[in-house]
Amino acid sequence: MRSSGSGKSGGRGNNRGAGNNRDQKQGQGRPRKPRPEERRYDVGPGATKDGPKSGRGGARPSSGKGGGRTAPARSREYETRIEERNRDRYAGRKDVKLPKTFPGAEQEGERLQKVLARAGYGSRRACEELIDQARVEVNGEIVLEQGKRVDPEKDEVKVDGLTVATQSYQFFSLNKPAGVVSTMEDPEGRQCLGDYVTNRETRLFHVGRLDTETEGVILLTNHGELAHRLTHPKYGVKKTYLAHIVGPIPRDLGKRLKDGIQLEDGYARADHFRVVEQTGKNYLVEVTLHEGRKHIVRRMLAEAGFPVDKLVRTAFGPITLGDQKSGWLRRLSNTEVGMLMKEVDL
């Protein structure tokens, strides 16, 4: 009596033997097909009869659960021959000109509503409504029809009388904290304005300067002409400061500042002066002037006999500090940008 273990072993042996006999019978009749591991997948002109002669690869991948084979990549030499053949085939052909598919396509420039939308005035539909409301003008003429085309680099576009920055300009207001240097990079490693805009793709630069210990509004932009005009004495853009001084102060201090204070580099005059708050001998005064000389407010008050303990710039032209926190950077609205440009005749 044979054991179960020897029976199973014998079964495996018989199966193996049957497989070998089957291969032998196939070999006696017709030629045996190569097994998958024996097949060759040569491509190109030099392919053998066991592999495909075209450049499309070998056997198709199987869709069964067991997975399949993928065709090997074509050789670099064969790919080069294909590329040269295609290049020669299309070398003499002229460029195909697509037909105009809408009226006015042959005109130059961009549609006005698209330019306004890119400048941040809302969706194209919202910009079309601005045109319908006769609030948009191009080169001094109000636009009354849809579909007008403009050249953003040459045409002057305005909404509600304010110029639109139609190109990819950026405008920011930073509430600069005390201790920050008014440069985009500092070789000494001190904290500077550039630290607040390191993640911007476009290079920005600051408009004017603030003393290291002075806080408040400072503008950052990549619009060179606007920055130049905002700081040029010709346009006289006003800046407003709040200064903390110790009194008592005379009643004619404001008049003296408006009449002019003699400094080592000439007279300096304030456009406006008022006392905002008084607590005992401590005064908070507001000074507005259009000059931009270095330390101008500190030097004027010190020459008048009242050194400044703390100074904050609360406004640069139409851009005010408001409730913007120290160290916060905010993007200017389209209206604010338009007001800045109007201030300097842009």
Backbone hydrogen bonds, N-H to C=O, Kabsch-Sander energy under -0.5 kcal/mol:
donor,donor_aa,acceptor,acceptor_aa,energy
7,G,3,S,-1.5
8,K,4,S,-2.1
9,S,5,G,-2.1
10,G,6,S,-2.2
11,G,7,G,-2.0
12,R,8,K,-2.1
13,G,9,S,-1.9
14,N,10,G,-2.5
15,N,11,G,-2.3
16,R,12,R,-2.1
17,G,13,G,-2.3
18,A,14,N,-2.5
19,G,15,N,-2.1
20,N,16,R,-1.7
21,N,17,G,-2.2
22,R,18,A,-2.1
23,D,19,G,-1.9
24,Q,20,N,-1.8
25,K,21,N,-2.3
26,Q,22,R,-2.1
27,G,23,D,-1.8
28,Q,24,Q,-1.4
29,G,25,K,-1.3
38,E,35,R,-1.7
39,R,35,R,-1.3
47,A,44,G,-1.6
51,G,48,T,-1.1
57,G,54,S,-0.6
67,G,64,G,-1.4
79,E,75,S,-2.2
80,T,76,R,-2.0
81,R,77,E,-1.7
82,I,78,Y,-1.9
83,E,79,E,-2.3
84,E,80,T,-2.4
85,R,81,R,-2.1
86,N,82,I,-2.3
87,R,83,E,-2.2
88,D,84,E,-2.2
89,R,85,R,-1.8
90,Y,86,N,-1.8
91,A,87,R,-0.6
93,R,90,Y,-0.9
98,L,96,V,-0.6
105,A,102,F,-1.7
107,Q,104,G,-1.6
110,E,150,V,-2.8
112,L,148,K,-2.8
114,K,111,R,-0.5
115,V,111,R,-1.9
116,L,112,L,-2.4
117,A,113,Q,-2.0
118,R,114,K,-2.2
119,A,115,V,-1.5
120,G,117,A,-1.2
121,Y,116,L,-2.0
127,C,123,S,-2.2
128,E,124,R,-2.2
129,E,125,R,-1.7
130,L,126,A,-1.5
131,I,127,C,-1.7
132,D,128,E,-2.4
133,Q,129,E,-1.8
134,A,131,I,-1.8
135,R,130,L,-2.1
137,E,158,K,-2.3
138,V,141,E,-2.7
139,N,156,E,-3.0
141,E,138,V,-1.6
143,V,136,V,-2.7
148,K,145,E,-0.6
150,V,110,E,-2.8
154,K,151,D,-1.5
155,D,151,D,-3.0
157,V,155,D,-0.7
158,K,137,E,-2.6
159,V,162,L,-2.5
160,D,135,R,-2.6
162,L,159,V,-1.8
164,V,157,V,-2.9
166,T,164,V,-1.6
169,Y,167,Q,-2.4
172,F,220,L,-2.8
173,S,330,R,-2.7
174,L,218,I,-2.5
175,N,328,W,-2.0
176,K,174,L,-1.3
176,K,216,G,-2.7
179,G,212,T,-2.7
180,V,177,P,-1.3
180,V,212,T,-0.6
181,V,191,Q,-2.7
183,T,181,V,-2.0
189,G,186,D,-1.8
193,L,181,V,-1.1
193,L,183,T,-1.6
194,G,183,T,-1.1
195,D,192,C,-1.2
196,Y,193,L,-1.9
197,V,194,G,-1.1
200,R,197,V,-1.4
205,F,221,T,-2.5
207,V,219,L,-2.6
208,G,206,H,-0.8
214,T,211,D,-1.3
215,E,311,L,-2.2
216,G,176,K,-1.4
217,V,313,R,-2.2
218,I,174,L,-1.6
219,L,207,V,-0.5
220,L,172,F,-2.3
221,T,205,F,-2.3
222,N,170,Q,-1.1
224,G,222,N,-1.0
227,A,223,H,-2.2
228,H,224,G,-2.2
229,R,225,E,-2.3
230,L,226,L,-2.3
231,T,227,A,-1.1
232,H,228,H,-0.7
232,H,229,R,-0.6
235,Y,232,H,-1.3
236,G,232,H,-0.7
239,K,289,L,-2.8
240,T,315,A,-1.9
241,Y,287,V,-2.8
242,L,312,V,-3.0
243,A,285,V,-2.9
244,H,310,K,-2.6
245,I,243,A,-0.6
245,I,283,Y,-2.3
247,G,281,K,-4.2
253,L,250,P,-1.3
256,R,252,D,-2.2
257,L,253,L,-2.2
258,K,254,G,-2.1
259,D,255,K,-2.5
260,G,256,R,-1.7
261,I,268,A,-2.7
263,L,261,I,-0.5
263,L,266,G,-1.4
266,G,263,L,-1.6
268,A,261,I,-1.8
270,A,257,L,-2.3
271,D,288,T,-3.0
272,H,288,T,-1.8
274,R,286,E,-1.7
276,V,274,R,-0.6
276,V,284,L,-2.8
277,E,284,L,-1.7
279,T,282,N,-2.8
282,N,279,T,-2.2
283,Y,245,I,-3.0
283,Y,281,K,-0.5
284,L,277,E,-2.9
285,V,243,A,-2.6
285,V,283,Y,-0.6
286,E,274,R,-3.0
287,V,241,Y,-2.4
288,T,272,H,-2.4
289,L,239,K,-2.1
296,I,293,R,-1.6
299,R,295,H,-2.7
300,M,296,I,-2.2
301,L,297,V,-2.2
302,A,298,R,-2.1
303,E,299,R,-2.3
304,A,300,M,-1.6
305,G,302,A,-1.1
306,F,301,L,-3.2
309,D,244,H,-3.0
310,K,244,H,-0.8
312,V,242,L,-2.3
313,R,215,E,-2.7
314,T,240,T,-1.9
314,T,312,V,-0.7
315,A,240,T,-1.4
316,F,319,I,-2.9
317,G,238,K,-3.0
319,I,316,F,-2.0
320,T,318,P,-0.7
321,L,314,T,-2.8
324,Q,321,L,-1.9
327,G,175,N,-3.3
328,W,325,K,-1.9
330,R,173,S,-2.3
332,L,171,F,-2.3
337,V,333,S,-2.4
338,G,334,N,-2.4
339,M,335,T,-2.2
340,L,336,E,-2.3
341,M,337,V,-2.3
342,K,338,G,-2.2
343,E,339,M,-1.8
344,V,340,L,-1.0
344,V,341,M,-0.5
345,D,342,K,-1.2
346,L,341,M,-3.2
